[in-house]
Amino acid sequence: MERGKRMTGLRASRHWAPVVLGRQRIMRSLRLPLLASSLLGAGCTTLMPFGQASAPSAPSAAQRPDAVALDNRKIGILLPLSGPNGTLGADMLRAARLALAAPGSPTLDVHDTAAPGGAAHAAQLATAGGDAIILGPLTSGDTAMVAPVARAAGIPVLAFTSDVTQAQPGVWVMGITIEQQMRRLVFAAKAEGRSRIAALLPSNAVGNALADGLNHACADAGLPPPMILTLSGTADSIDATMKQLSDFSGRQAAQQAAAQQAGSPQAAADPSAQGASASAPGAPAAPLPVSGATTGGPAGTGPGAPLPPLPPPPFDALLLGDTGLQLQEAIVALRASGINRSQVRVMGPGLWGAFASKLGALSGAWYADPDPSARLGFAAQYQALYHQSPKLLAGLPFDAAALARSLSASGYQPDALLRPDGFSGVDGVFALQPDGHVQRALAIFQVEPGGGGRIVQPAPRVLDRTGS
């Protein structure tokens, strides 16, 4: 009865599994050979948690007379080992076993979340069997079913989802999240002297996650709330929304007023000279006026008077959340709205890394993602043992299993899991926070003029409150 009440009160999931798996399919073909790195298990230097919530102490075996006494040497893992995600689940299980391959490692207790009874039944088997910690499950929906079972038994969960709505004390979201990417970008933009951030986002689950992550990151950085508008997806809508966000009409009026004040009646009377032809939705972007440009006559009067520059938009950093065709339309709208990218830092989600070679038109734009070179040590060991390359998500169970191995002798109490110096993982340094969120060290990539991304700010080796 008590368990039913707990499940009724659990938050509804946003079902982020398709997003996670989509990222895996996009990225796995673009990961490059990696440089050697140390694997998880060694602690890092000082790592300052930034979560505000306090983690409750797990109930002891004495407080749970009906429970099997926990064995610190037994680790439960919940994965889909059959059904549509069975191949991915098997790959992730191999990664966990690799992390526990050393002699004397804890026992891995494996349960299939795609078997009859699903993830909840798998969690019940793990808790009844005395597992001291649960690794997995894979999806947001499965995590929602596992969480109340594990919490009732006082067992911590390291879930492989990227849905931060599943984060809660005792249940950690191990996936690389949009929240982590937004935090890294916002603090990097702030360090660059930028404080007014805007966003043009798709009207879908990814857009919602980007908006949530951006809002929280700006608040944590002490910046004003971001200006956020969403798109309907058509070229006309993207153009109109970009103009609304950038106050294009107001900036044009200010430009015309400046031209009149400077004694240039031609500039005031000829809106086409000021980029107005680009204001029609879907129209090609007209060349934008720059300071010192002239209309062809003697400088200072009539047609020869220099046009004043179009004023900058009311933001100095802009997050574009789209991909594919909608991103192309957003790039056209940037030009049509007269947004000078020397004044505005364009930013995007980590998914941009999958097709950065096609983003030359956004040269100078930033996105945050793990440094791929950090994965070489793991990838080389996996290849040597299993004679195949690991899938992108295989790093998550490896990290979780290696963390569990490193703490198995002392147990999985909050002070051990929340160690202030964090852990060194496949994708870089990470630290568990009291509220179930995970802080990660991500690199800042910059899009090159010819396409492709290069690291301009390496992933830090130490995490702190600056968002690094």
Secondary structure, 3 states (H helix, E strand, C coil): CHHHHHHHCCCCCCCCHHHHHHHHHHHHCCCCCCCCCCCCCCECCCCCCCCCCCCCCCCCHHHCCCCCCCEEEEEEEEECCCCCCHHHHHHHHHHHHHHCCCCCCCEEEEEECCCCCHHHHHHHHHHHCCEEEEECCCCHHHHHHHHHHHHHHCCCEEECCCCHHHCECCEEECCCCHHHHHHHHHHHHHHCCCCCEEEEEECCHHHHHHHHHHHHHHHHCCCCCCEEEEECCCHHHHHHHHHHHCCHHHHHHHHHHHHHHCCCHHHHHCHHHHCHHHHCCCCCCCCCCCCCCCCCCCCCCHHHCCCCCCCCCCCCEEEECCCHHHHHHHHHHHHHCCCCCCCCEEEECHHHHHHHHHCHHHCCCEEEECCHHHHHHHHHHHHHHHCCCCCHHHHHHHHHHHHHHHHCCCCCCHHHHCCCCCEEECCEEEEECCCCCEEECCEEEEECCCCCEEEEECCCCCCCCCCC
